C-alpha cells in the first residue's frame, strides 16, 4: 500500500466506505447516504486511489470486500465511533433553543398513537425541533441506527442487533373495533361472529401484527375483506360510519376512541401480549439530544394508564 496522507482522509469518504461495507451495494449505499449513484461511485474511486486497492469487487449479487477492505473495516468503524462520540458529548442539547431534526422509524399505526402526543409535547418543550418519520425494513434498520441515519425506533422490533438498546413502554394486544351502533356491539364476540363480520384489512409487515395474524390463521379465521389498504390511518374513520370491523392494537384503538364512537371487543382467542419498546443505538449513548427525546417518550408513556397491558 502506498504512503497515506492523512489530509486526504475525507470523513465523508470513510463513512461511504462503511455504508458500502454494510450494504454491499452502490445503489443501496446511495439511497442510505441520500446521494446519487454516480456520486457514490466517484467516492469509491477516491477511496480506491487513497488506499491503492479496489476495496470492493463486483460479483453477480454484491460488492465483495477485498482483503485490504476487511483489514480496514474495524479501525475505520472504530475511529468514526470515537469521533461521533466526542462530537455528541461536546454538543449539549438545549430543547428550548435546539433546531435539530430527529429521524424516527415506526409503523403508520404507531404514528397515529405516538405522534399527536409527541408533537404536543414538543410544541411546549422544544418548539424549534423537527421530526421526520419513515418506515423501514427490519433487515436495514439496525445498520441505519448504527450509522446515525435513524435516531430512534418505536414498536415491537425483536430482530434488531444487541447494540440497539431498548426500553419497554407497554404491552399491547389485538382487539376488534366496531362502531357503537353495530349489531354485534354488545358482545362478547364468538368465533362464529368473526366469520360473519366483514372487515377493513390493512396490509402491514410489522412484527406484532404478524403475531396476531398467525393466531387468527391457526384458528381457521378467514375474514371476509370488504376493503384492503396499504396503510392504517383512515381505517377507523371507515369503521365509524359502516358495519365493517377492524383488528388493531388495543392502545391504538383506545387512542382513536376518545369520543366513545366505537366498542372495543376482546377476541375469542388467546392473543399474544406484544411488548412495545423505544429503541436507540448504544453508539449514540452520549448524544444528549437523542437521550432527551428518548426520556421524553418514556415519560409520556409513563404518564398514561398502561397498567392493563403490563399485567
Rosetta blueprint (number, residue, H / E / L):
1 X L
2 X L
3 X L
4 X L
5 X L
6 X H
7 X H
8 X H
9 X L
10 X L
11 X H
12 X H
13 X H
14 X H
15 X H
16 X H
17 X H
18 X H
19 X H
20 X H
21 X H
22 X H
23 X H
24 X L
25 X L
26 X H
27 X H
28 X H
29 X H
30 X H
31 X H
32 X H
33 X H
34 X L
35 X L
36 X L
37 X H
38 X H
39 X H
40 X H
41 X H
42 X H
43 X H
44 X H
45 X H
46 X H
47 X H
48 X H
49 X H
50 X H
51 X H
52 X L
53 X L
54 X L
55 X L
56 X E
57 X E
58 X E
59 X L
60 X L
61 X L
62 X L
63 X E
64 X E
65 X E
66 X L
67 X H
68 X H
69 X H
70 X H
71 X H
72 X H
73 X H
74 X H
75 X H
76 X H
77 X H
78 X H
79 X H
80 X H
81 X H
82 X H
83 X H
84 X H
85 X H
86 X H
87 X H
88 X H
89 X H
90 X H
91 X L
92 X L
93 X L
94 X L
95 X L
96 X L
97 X L
98 X L
99 X L
100 X L
101 X E
102 X E
103 X E
104 X E
105 X E
106 X L
107 X L
108 X H
109 X H
110 X H
111 X H
112 X H
113 X H
114 X H
115 X H
116 X H
117 X H
118 X H
119 X H
120 X H
121 X H
122 X H
123 X H
124 X H
125 X H
126 X L
127 X L
128 X L
129 X L
130 X E
131 X E
132 X E
133 X E
134 X E
135 X L
136 X L
137 X L
138 X H
139 X H
140 X H
141 X H
142 X H
143 X H
144 X H
145 X H
146 X H
147 X H
148 X L
149 X L
150 X L
151 X L
152 X E
153 X E
154 X E
155 X E
156 X L
157 X L
158 X L
159 X L
160 X L
161 X L
162 X L
163 X L
164 X E
165 X E
166 X E
167 X E
168 X E
169 X E
170 X E
171 X E
172 X E
173 X L
174 X E
175 X E
176 X E
177 X E
178 X E
179 X E
180 X L
181 X L
182 X L
183 X L
184 X L
185 X L
186 X L
187 X L
188 X L
189 X L
190 X L
191 X H
192 X H
193 X H
194 X H
195 X H
196 X H
197 X L
198 X E
199 X E
200 X E
201 X E
202 X E
203 X L
204 X L
205 X L
206 X L
207 X H
208 X H
209 X H
210 X H
211 X H
212 X H
213 X H
214 X H
215 X H
216 X H
217 X H
218 X H
219 X L
220 X L
221 X L
222 X L
223 X L
224 X E
225 X E
226 X E
227 X E
228 X E
229 X E
230 X L
231 X L
232 X L
233 X L
234 X L
235 X H
236 X H
237 X H
238 X H
239 X H
240 X H
241 X L
242 X L
243 X L
244 X L
245 X E
246 X E
247 X E
248 X E
249 X E
250 X H
251 X H
252 X H
253 X H
254 X H
255 X H
256 X H
257 X L
258 X L
259 X L
260 X L
261 X L
262 X E
263 X E
264 X E
265 X E
266 X L
267 X L
268 X L
269 X L
270 X L
271 X L
272 X L
273 X L
274 X E
275 X E
276 X E
277 X E
278 X E
279 X E
280 X E
281 X E
282 X H
283 X H
284 X H
285 X L
286 X L
287 X L
288 X H
289 X H
290 X H
291 X H
292 X H
293 X H
294 X H
295 X H
296 X H
297 X H
298 X H
299 X H
300 X H
301 X H
302 X H
303 X H
304 X L
305 X L
306 X L
307 X L
308 X L
309 X L
310 X L
311 X L
